[in-house]
Amino acid sequence: MKIAVYGREFHPSVVPYVQHLFDSLIARDTELWIYKDFRDFLEQQVNCPQKLYTYATYDELPQDVGFMLSLGGDGTMLAAVAIVADSGIPVAGINFGRLGFLADISKDDIDPSLEAILIGEYNIQKRTLLSVQSDQMELFGGSHFALNDITLFKSDSSAMITVSAYLNGELLNAYWADGIIVATPTGSTAYSLSCGGPIITPGSGNFVITPISPHNLNVRPVVISDDMELDLEIESRSGKFLLSCDSKTTSISTDVKLKISKAHYQVNLIRLKNYSYFANLRNKLLWGLDARNY
């Protein structure tokens, strides 16, 4: 089986786990395709297999790759999803980071998890993405899709920005704030949650618009149908703002108008048979723990 591997530089404490993973993959007679920049880093850290193939872009991945392994935290997982794009290749995340909402396989469970995936003992969970576009310019080199969120920020530390938001052509609100977050259900447990947004379960057919430090405290997050289109117009004293699409960020002129909508494809996440979204929430957010015991 052909397996794609994506990763970034990691802490030295992770080296034994990565070495064990590659030893296990080679022992199972797999054909490994490693992200080129990650391969260059790995050669200085672990004993890489002699026969490895590399890729740098979506177009360089073989069409018959069985699945992709993302080695790292949730940020690495988002970058892996961007590489996979609309190919339909399933993605599994081994968590070498901290929280691990997306990369949910523990580094201590590599062997049983890898065995289960290789024999097909897993479920595919489809996750919706967002698309951000503009009629005036191409954004992010065409890679303008986000699994977590699309966020607008003020470009400096001074005045707030004004974001006029239109839902299907009708004015929703003119947000006077440091910015706004438009998050998917997947991204509802990320930046949006830290700004007071609600948790939305995957597959619920919604997005959430969450203001960042709004001037008016009665301006609250709004949950909308993911069939709606959101048009944004931005005003700023500096004449520019920052646009973030998951882990990608760029500075844009306020002359540019944005359109945010549901992407034309979904990403396939590999979930092992014992995975539970709600158990994951309880464990990661420490629900039910009595602080008096600590």
N, C-alpha and C positions, 0 to 999 in steps of 0.2 A: 504493500500500500504506500502511496505517496502522501507524505505529511509535510505541511508547511509549518515553519516555526518563526514566530516574530518575538522580538525582545529588544530591550534597551540595556544600557550599562547598569550593573547592579552592585550591591555592597559585597565585599569579600565574604561575608558570613553566608551568602547564598551559594557560593561556589560548590560545596559538596552536593547540594540538592540538584544543581544544574548538571554536574558531572554524572550523578546517578540517573538523571532523566535520560541523558544521551546514551549512557551505557544500556539502559533498558530498551530504548528505541532501536538501537543497533542490534541488540540480542533478538529482537522480534523481526528482524529482516525487513525493516522499513526503508523507503527511499526518502531521504530528508532534503527539504528545500528550506534554506535558512535565509532570512533577510540579510542582505549584503553588509550593511553597517554593523549589524549584530554579529555576523560571522567574523568580521575584522576584530571586534572587541573580544569575542570568545577565544580566539586563537592565543590571546595573552592570558587567559584565565583558566581554561580547562583543556583537557586532552581531546581535541576534536576528532571525530571519525575521519578516516582518510578520504572517503568518497562522500563529498557533500556538494549539493547544487545550491546556487544562490539566485535570488531574485531581488529586484529593487523597486518594482512597480507592480501594479495589478496586472498589466499586460504580460509580464514575464512569468506569471504563475501558470503552471500546467492546468489545463481544463479538467483533468481527472484527479486533482488533489482530493483526498478523502476528507480531510478537515485541517484546520489551522490550530496550533497551540500558541497561546499568548503567554509569555513568561514575564510576570511582573505584577503590578497593581492594576487598579481600574483605569488609570491614565494610559497604560500600555495597551490595555484591552480596547480602549477607544481608538487608538492608533491602528491596531490590528484590524478593527472593523472598517476603518477608512481604506486600508489596503485591499481588503476583500471586496468592498463596494457591493455591486449588485450581482456578483458571481454566484451567490447562493451557497458558497463554501461555508459549512458550519464552523463555528469558532468556540473553543474551550479555553478557559483561563485558569492557569495555575498561579495561585496568589503568592508572590514573593514580596508583596507590598504590605500595607497596613490594614485598611478596612475591608476591601474585597467584596463589594456588592456584586460586581460583574464577574471578576475573576474569583470564583467561589470554591475552587479545588485547593485544598490545603497542601502545602509542600510536604507535609508528613504523610499524605495519602497518595503519593505519585503512583506507586505500583498497582494497587487495586483500581484506582481511577483510570489509569492508562489501559489496563486489561479490559475493563468494562467498555471503554470507548472503542477499542479495537474490535471487540466482538459485537458491537452494536447495541450494547445494553445501556441505552440512554434515550432521552426524549429531546426533541427539537422544540425550543421555545422561540416563537417569532416575536421580534421587537420592532416597533414602528420608529421611523426616523423622521427628522425635520429637514426641510430644504429651505435655504435662504438664497434669493436671487435679486438681481436688479436689472432693469432694462438699459441702464446707463453704463454698466461695466460688468466684466466677468469677475466673480468672487472666488478667491482661494484656488485659482487655476482650474476651476471646474469641479473641484472636490468640495462642494458646498453643502454636504449632508452631515447631520449631527444625530448621534444616538442619544446623547444626554440633553444638551440644550444649546440654544443660540442666545447670546447675551450682548446687549449694548451697554457700553460704559461711557462715562465722561472721559475725555482724553487727558485731563490734568487734575490737580488736587483743588482747584478753585470752585467755580460756580457749577451748579447742577445743570443738567440738560433737560430739554422738553421733548418728550416723545409722543407724537400724536398717533394713536393706534386706531385703525379702521378694520372692523370685522365684516367681511363680505361687502365692503363699500360703505358701511355705516360707522360713524364715529363711536368708538367705545369710550375713550378717555384721552386727555392730554396729560401724560404723566410728567410731573415736575419732580425729578428724582436724580440720583446718581446713575441710574440706568434701569433697564428691565431685563428679566430673564424669561425666555419662552422655553419651557421644558416639556419633554416627553414623559410618559409614566416612568420610564427607566431613569430619566434625569430628575424625577421628582424627589429622589432621596439624596441628591447631590447639592449643588449650589442653591437651588430653589428652596430646599428644606432649611438651609441655614439662614435664609432670608424670610422665613415664616410661611413658606408655601406648604400646601398639603401633600401627603403621600398619596399617589395614585397607583393603583394596581395595574400591572401590564395587561394589555388587551382590553382595557376599559373604553377605548375609543375617544380619549380626551387628551388635550394639552392644558398646561397651566401657564398663565401670564403672571409673573411675580415681580413687583417693583422692588428696586434696591434703594433703601433709605429714602422713601418718598417724603416730600415736603409736607403733604397733608396726611396725617396719621389715619384718617378714615379711608384712605385708598388701600384696598386689600387685594390679595391674589384672586384671580378669576379663572375658573375652570371652563374651558370651551370645548366644543366638539372638534375632533381632528379633521372633520370634513370642511371646516371653515378656512378661509384665506385671511391672513393678517397683513395689512399694509402699514408701513411705518414711515413717518416723516420726522426728522430730527432737527432741532434747533440748538445751537451751542455758541457761546461767546467766542470760543476758540476757532469756530468754523470747521471743526472736525470731531470725530468720535471714534471709539474703539469698538470693533465688531469681533466677537468670539464665536467660533463654530467648533464646539467641543474643545480640543486642545490647540486649535489654530486661531491666531489673533492677527488682525490687521487694522491699520488706521485709515479712516475713510472720511471724505469731505461730507459736510451736512447737505450738500447739493444732491447727494445720492439717496434715492428712495428705495426702500427694501420691501420685498414680498416674502412672507414666510408661510409655508404650507406643508402638508404631509408629503414625504418623499414617495417616489413612484415604486419603491421596493422596500422590503423588510429584511432585517438581518436574522440569521439563524444561529441561536445560541445553544450550545450543547449543555444539557442539564442531566446529571446522573439520576438514576431511579430514586435515590433517597433524598433528592433535593426538594426543599419546601420553601417557597417564597416567604411565607409568614414566619417560619422558623428562622430564616435568614434575617428577617427584620428584627425579630426578638433578640437574636444573638448579637447582631452588629450594633443595634441601638440600646442594648442592655435593658430591654423592657422587662419589668417584673422583678428586677433586683432591688433589694432593700439597702439603701445607702447606709443605714445604721450598722450594717454588718462589715463595713469597710473603714 
